[in-house]
Amino acid sequence: MNEQMILETTPLNAVDRCDRCGAQAYVRAVLLSGGELLFCGHHAKEYAANLKPIVAHIQDETEKLVDTPAN
């Protein structure tokens, strides 16, 4: 398994922080150059258009931000 596949299947967690502001990251952008950038939901939306030409893959876990009712 190559590094790309490992990154795509590794869930983001509370240790992963936004590269722009330091908040918890919910989006991982794997760059065509091989690096990666992590973003909170706010900054992922802000930079989405600029990232499109330079990313190979975006792992979006912003669905974790939606409140779910407690049972």
C-alpha positions in Angstrom: 0.0 0.0 0.0 1.4 3.4 -0.9 1.5 6.5 1.2 -1.4 8.1 -0.9 -3.7 5.2 0.0 -2.8 5.4 3.7 -3.6 9.1 3.8 -6.9 8.6 2.1 -8.1 6.0 4.6 -6.8 7.6 7.8 -9.6 9.6 9.5 -8.8 13.1 10.8 -9.0 13.5 14.6 -8.6 16.1 17.3 -4.8 16.1 17.0 -5.0 17.2 13.3 -5.0 21.0 13.2 -5.8 23.6 10.5 -2.6 24.9 8.9 -4.2 28.4 8.7 -5.7 29.0 12.2 -4.9 26.0 14.4 -8.5 24.9 14.9 -9.4 21.2 14.5 -9.0 20.1 10.9 -11.8 18.4 9.0 -10.4 18.6 5.5 -7.1 17.1 4.2 -5.9 18.4 0.8 -3.3 16.0 -0.7 -1.3 18.1 -3.2 -0.1 17.0 -6.6 3.4 17.7 -5.4 3.0 15.1 -2.7 2.5 17.3 0.4 -0.7 17.9 2.3 -2.6 20.8 3.8 -5.1 20.5 6.7 -8.0 22.9 7.1 -10.9 23.6 9.4 -14.3 23.7 7.7 -14.2 27.5 7.5 -10.8 27.7 5.8 -11.5 24.8 3.5 -14.5 26.7 2.1 -12.5 29.9 1.8 -9.6 28.3 -0.2 -11.6 25.6 -2.1 -11.4 27.4 -5.5 -7.7 28.1 -5.2 -6.9 24.5 -4.2 -8.7 22.8 -7.1 -5.8 23.1 -9.6 -3.1 21.9 -7.2 -4.8 19.0 -5.3 -4.7 15.3 -6.2 -7.4 14.4 -3.5 -9.5 16.1 -0.9 -10.6 14.2 2.2 -13.6 16.1 3.5 -14.9 15.1 6.9 -17.0 18.2 7.6 -20.1 16.0 8.1 -18.7 15.5 11.6 -19.6 19.1 12.3 -23.4 18.4 12.0 -25.1 18.0 15.3 -26.8 14.6 15.8 -29.5 14.1 18.4 -28.7 12.2 21.5 -30.6 9.0 22.0 
